[in-house]
Amino acid sequence: MEIKLSKDYEKLSSLVAIIVAAQILENPQSKLVLPTGSTPLGMYEELVRRKLDWSLVETFNLDEYIMNPDHPYSYHSYRPTLSFEDKMNVNKGIDLCILGIGSNGHIAFNEPGSSFKSRTRVVDLSEQTIQDNSRFFDSIDDVPKQAITMGLGTIMESKRIILMANGKHKLNILKVAMNGEVTEDVPASILQKHNDAEVFYCD
Ligand code: PGA
């Protein structure tokens, strides 16, 4: 699978923003899955600048931390996951899904070993992901240990998928995922099986 190289982060961000904007212009009632993390920040800034009409667009979060897994409330978290899946099915699916990639090859919070058939669910985060994401928190102890994530099976039902990656530290895992064996040990490798998935990278 081709890894399309952008000249710099601004180019990567505007390229993906243009794809999102075109989708919304073509279908104002688009259903989009959007990521968090550091990579898409420039894309969001560019989308804000474009002043699109989001009033009919429906967006879904790719994943979400469970901030307090020991609290009794967390036992209810399976209910949002079910209603999330129901809503996507009722609405005949996602038009465009934007993804990042973790240094261990995860997409959303589908860590290595996740089933390719997995649906939206509660997951334990890997040590690598907790380490990687500790930069967003005061201390590594503050990083949530669990999350709700769209499943790999759910993501693959999107009509179109764009994966964006920023930084040399992502290049090796990108090559393994896009050109290596399709294996649940490298969750992003499932994208090789999608008929409308593209990968954009800048170093
Ligand atoms: P990042 O995270 O954009 O902060 O690098 C991506 C990911 O972990 O999926």
Boltz pocket constraint, residues with backbone or C-beta under 6 A from the ligand:
constraints:
  - pocket:
      binder: B
      contacts: [[A, 36], [A, 37], [A, 38], [A, 39], [A, 40], [A, 100], [A, 101], [A, 102], [A, 103], [A, 106], [A, 107], [A, 108], [A, 166]]
      max_distance: 6.0
